[in-house]
Amino acid sequence: MSNVLTKIRRHDGMRRLGKCLEKMAKTGLYRLLGVMSRTPRRASSLALVDVKRVLLVRPNFRLGNAVIGARLAEAFSKNRPEIRIDYLGTDTTAQLFSGMGISSYHAYSRTFSYRPWLFLRMIWELRKENYDLAIQVGEGSLTSWTFTHLCGAKKTLGQKGRLQNTYDWLIEGKTCHAYELPSAIAHSLGLHCESLPWMVVSEKEHARAKELFKHSPEGGVVGVFVGGHLDKRLPLNFWQAQIRELNTIGENYVVMVGPEEEHYRQHLEQCCGPQGQILPLMPIREFAAVLSHVITLITPDTGPMHMATALGVPVIALLNTEKSCKFCPKGIADKIIFRPRVEEVISTLTQSPLIQLGWARRQHMLNRRMLFCRF
């Protein structure tokens, strides 16, 4: 049953239909909830006075949104370690939060739509926790609003917007970049927070991933991720040409495919030269550990792009849509190419100092290991 539903859900036509229906439903619900009015109030660091238990709410199934929102959990653990932090995310992103110091992780599932008793049980478990404060980490989705208000927290915080009259709001308007949202929330509460995604890979995971590489990753291996969502996706012939160009310049590389692009595998393997390797589908944590060995990741706007940024991996981001600009990495070693051409990507790669200079490759890979935690 779940496999059939997954195939239906991943079909592009069904996704577009779902987005359209979701938009229509949200419009009606926002109008209905708008009648729940009160005087809107701006939250401050005083919101954390006498707070001992906090629930961070971000029930989003995108890998990228998960690692972006996780940065707020780190802000609490560093600035207010005496406060217990729980996280409400999704079952598909739960593994990303391993080793992050979160006390309890509550997983929302798509199966709740046809197994409502699981949803009710989750609400019951949340209410038993007696949270002092619940914070919406995202930009105010109806799902996160629902959990924030049903979890039984004494106080609720969210972003200023259409539902601001139902909670205290944290920040004025929308942020310019997706990475700025958790830090803006943190700063409004008096917490220091970086404007970057966050995740950790253990030394054991890092060591195990090293065994998957055909060529030694010590000096860094270029990574290529073939994936994407709807309009963010690039065609198969683009990736085939990209692999052929990597063969030409003699750069060691690994190619990783998303579950929706698994049918590309045979075609990609036919292009792969002796310096390259097509990796199998991997669990999320194993995939993240592989990224920790990559010196640069070539990828569209995808969850792995944000995972790489969280792990300190420079990214060559291949953007197809204007809205992706709000999510692109912005580090000093990151490069953005809008509506890319293959030769443009290769030129950007080969001109990178990390690729040109052997000592820079080795030093960068060595320094990045400071990001790995011990657990």
C-alpha positions in Angstrom: 0.0 0.0 0.0 2.7 2.5 1.0 4.8 1.7 -2.1 1.8 2.5 -4.4 1.1 5.7 -2.5 4.7 6.7 -2.8 4.7 6.2 -6.6 1.6 8.2 -7.0 2.9 11.0 -4.7 6.1 11.3 -6.7 4.5 11.5 -10.1 5.0 15.1 -11.4 1.4 15.5 -12.5 0.1 14.4 -9.1 2.5 16.8 -7.4 1.3 19.8 -9.5 -2.3 18.8 -8.8 -1.6 18.5 -5.1 0.0 21.9 -5.0 -3.0 23.5 -6.7 -5.5 21.8 -4.4 -3.4 22.7 -1.3 -3.3 26.3 -2.3 -7.1 26.4 -2.7 -7.6 24.7 0.7 -5.2 27.0 2.4 -6.9 30.1 1.1 -10.2 29.0 2.6 -8.7 28.0 5.9 -6.7 31.2 6.3 -10.0 33.1 5.9 -11.7 30.9 8.5 -8.8 31.2 11.0 -8.6 34.9 10.5 -11.6 35.4 12.7 -9.6 34.1 15.7 -8.4 37.6 16.5 -6.6 39.1 19.4 -4.1 42.0 19.8 -0.9 40.8 18.0 2.3 41.1 20.2 6.0 41.1 19.3 7.9 38.4 21.2 11.3 39.1 22.8 13.9 37.4 25.0 11.5 37.7 27.9 9.6 34.9 26.2 12.2 32.5 27.6 11.9 33.6 31.2 11.1 30.6 33.5 11.0 28.3 30.4 12.3 24.8 30.9 10.9 22.8 28.0 10.6 24.0 24.4 9.1 22.3 21.4 10.4 23.3 18.0 7.8 22.7 15.3 8.9 22.1 11.7 6.8 19.2 10.1 8.2 19.5 6.6 9.3 16.5 4.5 12.0 18.3 2.6 15.6 17.4 3.7 16.8 21.0 3.1 14.1 22.5 5.3 15.0 20.1 8.0 18.7 20.9 8.2 18.0 24.6 7.9 15.5 24.5 10.8 17.9 22.4 12.8 20.2 25.4 13.4 17.7 26.8 15.9 18.1 23.6 18.0 21.9 24.3 18.1 21.3 27.9 19.1 19.3 26.7 22.1 21.9 24.1 23.1 24.8 26.6 23.0 23.1 29.6 24.5 20.5 28.1 26.9 21.7 24.5 27.7 19.5 24.4 30.8 16.4 24.4 28.5 15.2 21.0 27.2 14.6 21.1 23.5 12.3 18.6 21.7 11.7 18.7 17.9 8.5 17.9 15.9 9.6 17.0 12.4 8.7 14.2 10.0 9.4 10.5 9.8 11.4 10.9 6.5 13.8 13.5 8.1 14.2 12.1 11.6 17.6 10.5 10.9 19.1 13.9 10.1 18.7 14.9 13.7 20.9 12.2 15.1 23.7 13.6 17.4 22.1 17.1 17.7 21.4 17.0 21.4 17.6 17.0 21.0 15.8 15.3 23.9 12.8 13.9 22.1 12.0 13.8 18.4 8.3 13.6 17.4 7.7 12.3 13.9 4.8 13.4 11.7 3.9 11.0 8.9 2.0 11.2 5.7 0.3 8.0 6.8 -1.7 10.1 9.3 -4.0 11.1 6.5 -5.4 7.5 6.3 -4.5 6.5 9.9 -5.9 9.4 11.9 -5.7 7.5 15.2 -1.9 7.9 15.0 -2.3 11.6 14.6 -4.5 11.7 17.7 -2.1 9.6 19.7 0.7 12.0 18.8 -1.3 15.0 20.0 -2.0 13.1 23.2 1.7 12.4 23.7 2.6 16.0 23.0 0.1 17.3 25.5 1.5 15.0 28.2 4.9 16.7 27.9 3.6 20.0 29.3 5.7 22.3 27.2 6.3 25.8 28.4 6.8 27.1 24.9 6.2 25.9 21.3 7.9 27.7 18.4 7.1 27.4 14.7 10.5 27.2 13.0 9.1 27.5 9.4 7.2 30.3 7.7 3.9 29.5 9.2 2.4 26.4 7.4 -1.0 25.3 8.4 0.4 21.9 9.5 2.9 23.5 11.9 0.2 25.9 13.1 -2.0 23.0 13.9 0.6 21.2 16.0 1.7 24.4 17.7 -1.8 25.0 18.9 -2.8 21.4 19.7 0.4 20.4 21.6 -0.8 22.2 24.8 2.1 24.5 25.2 1.6 27.4 27.7 2.9 29.9 25.1 3.2 29.8 21.3 5.4 31.8 18.9 5.3 32.1 15.2 6.1 34.4 12.3 4.3 37.6 11.5 1.7 36.9 8.7 -1.8 35.9 8.1 -2.1 34.0 11.4 -0.3 36.4 13.6 -3.4 37.1 15.6 -3.3 33.6 17.0 0.1 33.7 18.6 3.0 36.0 19.6 5.1 36.8 16.5 8.9 36.7 16.4 10.2 38.5 13.3 9.0 41.4 11.2 8.0 40.3 7.7 9.8 37.6 5.6 13.5 37.1 5.5 15.4 37.6 2.3 17.1 34.2 2.4 15.9 30.9 3.8 19.0 30.5 5.9 18.2 33.7 7.8 14.9 32.5 9.2 16.3 30.3 12.2 18.8 33.0 13.0 16.2 35.7 12.9 14.0 33.7 15.3 17.0 33.1 17.6 18.1 36.7 17.6 14.6 37.9 18.5 14.8 35.6 21.6 18.3 36.9 22.5 20.2 33.8 21.2 23.2 33.8 18.9 22.7 31.7 15.8 24.5 31.3 12.5 22.6 31.7 9.2 23.5 28.3 7.9 22.0 24.8 7.8 23.2 22.4 10.5 23.8 18.7 10.8 26.6 16.5 12.2 28.3 13.3 11.0 30.1 11.1 13.5 33.6 9.9 13.0 32.4 6.3 12.7 30.0 7.3 9.9 32.7 9.2 8.2 35.1 6.3 8.4 32.5 3.8 7.1 31.6 6.0 4.1 35.3 6.2 3.1 35.1 2.4 2.3 32.5 3.1 -0.5 35.0 5.1 -2.6 36.8 3.5 -5.5 39.4 6.2 -5.4 41.0 7.6 -2.2 39.0 10.6 -1.0 41.9 12.0 1.0 42.6 14.8 -1.4 38.9 15.3 -2.1 36.6 13.8 -4.7 34.1 15.9 -6.8 30.5 14.9 -6.1 27.6 15.1 -8.6 24.0 14.8 -7.3 21.4 14.0 -9.9 18.1 14.9 -8.5 15.6 17.7 -8.2 11.9 18.5 -7.6 9.7 19.5 -10.6 11.0 22.6 -12.3 14.3 22.4 -10.4 15.2 19.1 -12.1 17.8 19.0 -15.0 17.4 16.5 -17.9 19.3 13.3 -18.3 21.3 14.5 -21.3 22.7 17.3 -19.2 24.1 14.9 -16.6 25.4 12.6 -19.3 27.3 15.5 -20.9 28.5 16.6 -17.4 30.0 13.2 -16.7 31.7 13.0 -20.0 33.4 16.4 -19.3 34.6 15.2 -15.9 36.1 12.2 -17.7 37.9 14.5 -20.1 39.5 16.6 -17.4 40.5 13.5 -15.4 38.9 14.5 -12.1 38.0 11.8 -9.6 34.2 12.0 -9.1 31.2 10.2 -7.6 27.7 10.4 -8.9 24.7 10.1 -6.5 21.1 9.8 -7.7 17.9 10.6 -5.9 15.2 7.9 -5.5 13.1 9.6 -8.3 16.1 9.5 -10.7 17.0 5.8 -10.0 15.9 5.0 -13.6 18.7 7.2 -14.8 21.3 4.8 -13.3 21.9 2.6 -16.3 22.3 5.5 -18.7 24.7 7.3 -16.3 26.8 4.2 -15.8 27.3 4.0 -19.6 29.0 7.4 -19.5 31.1 6.8 -16.4 34.9 6.7 -17.1 37.7 5.1 -15.0 37.9 8.1 -12.7 34.2 8.0 -11.9 31.8 6.0 -9.8 28.0 5.8 -9.6 27.1 5.2 -6.0 24.0 3.1 -5.0 21.0 4.6 -3.3 21.9 5.1 0.4 20.1 5.8 3.7 20.2 9.5 4.6 23.0 9.2 7.2 25.2 7.1 4.9 24.6 9.7 2.2 25.5 12.5 4.5 28.7 10.7 5.5 29.6 10.3 1.8 29.1 14.1 1.3 31.6 14.7 4.1 34.3 13.3 1.8 33.4 15.4 -1.2 35.5 18.5 -2.0 32.8 20.2 -4.1 29.3 19.1 -4.8 27.6 19.9 -8.2 23.9 19.8 -7.6 20.5 21.5 -8.4 18.5 23.2 -5.7 17.9 20.0 -3.6 18.0 18.8 0.0 21.6 17.4 -0.6 22.7 21.0 -1.5 21.7 22.1 2.0 23.2 19.0 3.6 26.5 19.7 1.9 26.4 23.3 3.1 25.7 22.1 6.6 28.8 19.9 6.4 31.1 22.6 5.1 31.2 21.3 1.5 31.5 24.0 -1.2 28.7 23.8 -3.7 28.3 24.6 -7.4 24.5 25.2 -7.4 22.7 24.8 -10.7 19.5 26.8 -10.5 16.6 26.6 -12.9 14.1 28.9 -11.3 14.1 32.4 -9.8 12.6 31.2 -6.5 15.7 29.0 -5.9 17.8 32.1 -5.4 16.3 32.4 -1.9 17.7 29.0 -1.0 21.1 29.0 -2.7 24.3 28.6 -0.6 26.2 31.8 0.0 29.6 30.8 1.3 32.8 32.2 0.0 33.6 29.0 -1.9 30.1 28.4 -3.2 29.2 29.2 -6.8 25.8 29.8 -8.3 25.0 29.1 -12.0 21.6 30.1 -13.3 20.2 27.9 -16.1 23.5 26.2 -16.5 25.4 25.0 -19.5 27.8 22.0 -19.1 30.9 23.9 -20.2 30.1 26.7 -17.8 29.9 24.2 -14.9 33.2 22.6 -15.8 34.9 26.0 -16.2 33.6 27.0 -12.7 34.9 23.7 -11.2 38.4 23.8 -12.8 38.9 27.5 -11.8 38.2 26.8 -8.1 41.4 27.2 -6.0 40.3 24.1 -4.1 40.6 22.1 -7.3 43.6 23.8 -8.8 46.0 23.5 -5.8 46.9 20.2 -4.3 47.8 21.7 -0.9 44.5 23.6 -0.8 42.6 20.3 -1.5 44.4 18.5 1.3 44.1 21.3 3.8 40.4 21.9 3.1 39.6 18.3 3.6 41.6 18.2 6.8 40.1 21.3 8.4 36.5 20.2 7.6 36.9 17.3 9.9 36.6 19.7 12.8 32.9 19.7 12.0 32.5 16.1 12.9 31.1 15.3 16.4 31.9 12.4 18.6 29.0 10.2 19.5 
